[in-house]
Amino acid sequence: MLHVHCSGTPYEIGHTHGTAARAQVEGSIAFYADFFKETAKLDWPRVRATAVEFEPVIRHKWPAYLEEMRGIADGAGVELADVLALNVRTEIAFGLFSDGCTMLAWHSTQASDPAYIAQNWDWRTEQRANLIALSIEQDNFPSIKMITEGGIIGKIGLNSAGVGCTLNAIRAIGMDPTRMPCHLALRAVLESTSKDAAVATLEQYGVASSCTITVADADTGAVSLEWSSVGVQKLFPDASGRIYHTNHYLAEHPGGVKDTVYMPDSIPRLARVRELSEKLGPGVPSVSGLLSVFQDEENSPRGINREQVDASRAATLFNIICDLRAKKAYVTEGRPSKAEGNFIMAL
């Protein structure tokens, strides 16, 4: 996986990202052009035109993010509309995406124990080559380490304030373009100094489409935010300090919001991650113990450790375990049971 370190102004951060990861940005554009054509019958010019409609709102509410995207476009030699399309991909064809992920947050009140937020990220295997390990340093914000897709400014990771986040796709009808796109919301979390500050920012703006963003910090534990285009429901840790989530709503959502439960395996995956975590015992496990949960192959190929077989188009592309107290992320490339590489991102 390519490692990219960025610093400076938003434009400079983006320009470094785009220059260093030019092949990955171009690869992401090619991948999503094919994906939109297949799933939504939208050609890339139409996708770009739709993405540009988000530009006025982003320019008005989050101008630094637009400048970073402009930097990526200039660095990679592509158009701003291309990069905008990557960053609002969920909102352009909301409800079409089938990336299935399993997450677990595990927090102890003992300061000597780790505080984890972890996830298997599942998506089509063609996109694996376009993943990057992105580091960002900027004035007035914590430093960031994340795994993202080339050209996308917010994803899964942690920061130097001990705040981390994960993402679970949800397919519920509805999208509000005046609210914060999902991947920009993840970036806002990673620029926050605490879990509570991150939640306050997302509640201020709202999230444009359905998803679950889980936010945790080293001091106060985790909360899962189940977003729809009209509101949010919060899930808190159980008595053991754990939260589990897959790809369906766990809370009741008022206002006519309906979860399609588009991945039937989401329900057994949730039960399985809970079962495996409970088998580890009440104490907070080691990184290797936690990784064993994500290596599980029960219900293969559509289990926690997803495999691309026959009609299953997706696989686990990476696992990330963030220890928020140690400010380290342990990354396994490929399926955790058959790792093709691993590394540590430390702050």
Secondary structure, DSSP 8 states (H G I E B T S, - for coil): -EEEEEESSHHHHHHHHHHHTHHHHHHHHHHHHHHHHHHH---HHHHHHHHHTTHHHHHHH-HHHHHHHHHHHHHHT--HHHHHHHHTHHHHTTT------EEEEE--S-TTS--EEEEEEEEEGGGGGGEEEEEEE-TTS--EEEEEETT-S--EEEETTSEEEEEEE--BS-B-TTSB-HHHHHHHHHT-SSHHHHHHHHHHH-BSB-EEEEEEETTTEEEEEEE-SS-EEEE---TTSEEEE-SS--S---TT--B----TTHHHHHHHHHHHHHHT-SS---HHHHHHHHT--TTTTSSSS----TT--EEEEEEEEEETTTTEEEEEES-GGG-SEEEEEE-
